[in-house]
Amino acid sequence: MPRFLGQIKRVKATAKRQTKTEAELLDRATNNLLRAVKRKIIKKEGRVNYDKLRKEGYSDRFLAKVEAA
């Protein structure tokens, strides 16, 4: 056996990633989009004016999700 092979150490393999369900992927993508929308509004107007968005026709459910993002 060649001498240099004695220097090779065992390498641990990473654990297999769990596959995500379609619902989990959609949930994560939705949250990312909501955060992006919120950041864009804050960048443009300085804050999120929920009353203004409500008057523009956005649903209370959507606004609650944006607020939570």
C-alpha atoms as a printed R data frame, in Angstrom:
   type eleno elety resid chain resno       x      y      z
1  ATOM     1    CA   MET     A     1   0.000  0.000  0.000
2  ATOM     2    CA   PRO     A     2   1.460  3.367 -0.984
3  ATOM     3    CA   ARG     A     3   2.428  5.638  1.879
4  ATOM     4    CA   PHE     A     4   0.248  8.646  0.860
5  ATOM     5    CA   LEU     A     5  -2.974  6.612  1.098
6  ATOM     6    CA   GLY     A     6  -2.520  6.393  4.857
7  ATOM     7    CA   GLN     A     7  -3.105 10.141  5.076
8  ATOM     8    CA   ILE     A     8  -6.595 10.007  3.609
9  ATOM     9    CA   LYS     A     9  -9.220 10.431  6.322
10 ATOM    10    CA   ARG     A    10 -12.831  9.386  6.259
11 ATOM    11    CA   VAL     A    11 -15.219 11.999  4.948
12 ATOM    12    CA   LYS     A    12 -18.731 12.229  6.282
13 ATOM    13    CA   ALA     A    13 -21.423 12.437  3.657
14 ATOM    14    CA   THR     A    14 -24.171 14.995  4.091
15 ATOM    15    CA   ALA     A    15 -27.574 13.790  5.104
16 ATOM    16    CA   LYS     A    16 -30.085 13.405  2.327
17 ATOM    17    CA   ARG     A    17 -32.366 16.377  1.920
18 ATOM    18    CA   GLN     A    18 -36.003 15.783  2.577
19 ATOM    19    CA   THR     A    19 -38.104 16.285 -0.485
20 ATOM    20    CA   LYS     A    20 -40.656 19.029 -0.059
21 ATOM    21    CA   THR     A    21 -44.257 18.608 -1.006
22 ATOM    22    CA   GLU     A    22 -45.812 20.793 -3.667
23 ATOM    23    CA   ALA     A    23 -47.828 22.584 -0.973
24 ATOM    24    CA   GLU     A    24 -44.647 23.430  0.972
25 ATOM    25    CA   LEU     A    25 -42.977 24.759 -2.163
26 ATOM    26    CA   LEU     A    26 -46.005 26.898 -3.042
27 ATOM    27    CA   ASP     A    27 -46.235 28.197  0.516
28 ATOM    28    CA   ARG     A    28 -42.590 29.218  0.502
29 ATOM    29    CA   ALA     A    29 -42.871 30.842 -2.932
30 ATOM    30    CA   THR     A    30 -45.987 32.745 -1.829
31 ATOM    31    CA   ASN     A    31 -44.236 34.031  1.280
32 ATOM    32    CA   ASN     A    32 -41.239 35.136 -0.796
33 ATOM    33    CA   LEU     A    33 -43.524 37.029 -3.171
34 ATOM    34    CA   LEU     A    34 -45.373 38.694 -0.289
35 ATOM    35    CA   ARG     A    35 -42.083 39.822  1.273
36 ATOM    36    CA   ALA     A    36 -40.982 41.207 -2.095
37 ATOM    37    CA   VAL     A    37 -44.262 43.103 -2.509
38 ATOM    38    CA   LYS     A    38 -43.950 44.528  0.989
39 ATOM    39    CA   ARG     A    39 -40.321 45.597  0.421
40 ATOM    40    CA   LYS     A    40 -41.256 47.250 -2.876
41 ATOM    41    CA   ILE     A    41 -44.102 49.211 -1.265
42 ATOM    42    CA   ILE     A    42 -41.879 50.294  1.635
43 ATOM    43    CA   LYS     A    43 -39.118 51.342 -0.769
44 ATOM    44    CA   LYS     A    44 -41.561 53.325 -2.912
45 ATOM    45    CA   GLU     A    45 -43.712 54.947 -0.207
46 ATOM    46    CA   GLY     A    46 -41.703 54.587  2.999
47 ATOM    47    CA   ARG     A    47 -44.381 52.499  4.708
48 ATOM    48    CA   VAL     A    48 -47.279 50.202  3.896
49 ATOM    49    CA   ASN     A    49 -50.567 52.119  3.910
50 ATOM    50    CA   TYR     A    50 -53.073 49.313  4.452
51 ATOM    51    CA   ASP     A    51 -56.099 51.638  4.242
52 ATOM    52    CA   LYS     A    52 -54.980 52.842  0.815
53 ATOM    53    CA   LEU     A    53 -54.447 49.265 -0.375
54 ATOM    54    CA   ARG     A    54 -57.870 48.272  0.987
55 ATOM    55    CA   LYS     A    55 -59.470 51.147 -0.957
56 ATOM    56    CA   GLU     A    56 -57.624 49.973 -4.084
57 ATOM    57    CA   GLY     A    57 -59.450 46.651 -3.781
58 ATOM    58    CA   TYR     A    58 -56.955 44.358 -2.070
59 ATOM    59    CA   SER     A    59 -58.624 41.776  0.164
60 ATOM    60    CA   ASP     A    60 -58.287 41.750  3.944
61 ATOM    61    CA   ARG     A    61 -56.797 38.268  3.679
62 ATOM    62    CA   PHE     A    62 -54.077 39.507  1.311
63 ATOM    63    CA   LEU     A    63 -53.357 42.518  3.517
64 ATOM    64    CA   ALA     A    64 -53.097 40.301  6.606
65 ATOM    65    CA   LYS     A    65 -50.587 38.093  4.799
66 ATOM    66    CA   VAL     A    66 -48.546 41.117  3.664
67 ATOM    67    CA   GLU     A    67 -48.533 42.452  7.220
68 ATOM    68    CA   ALA     A    68 -47.326 39.094  8.534
69 ATOM    69    CA   ALA     A    69 -44.593 38.830  5.876
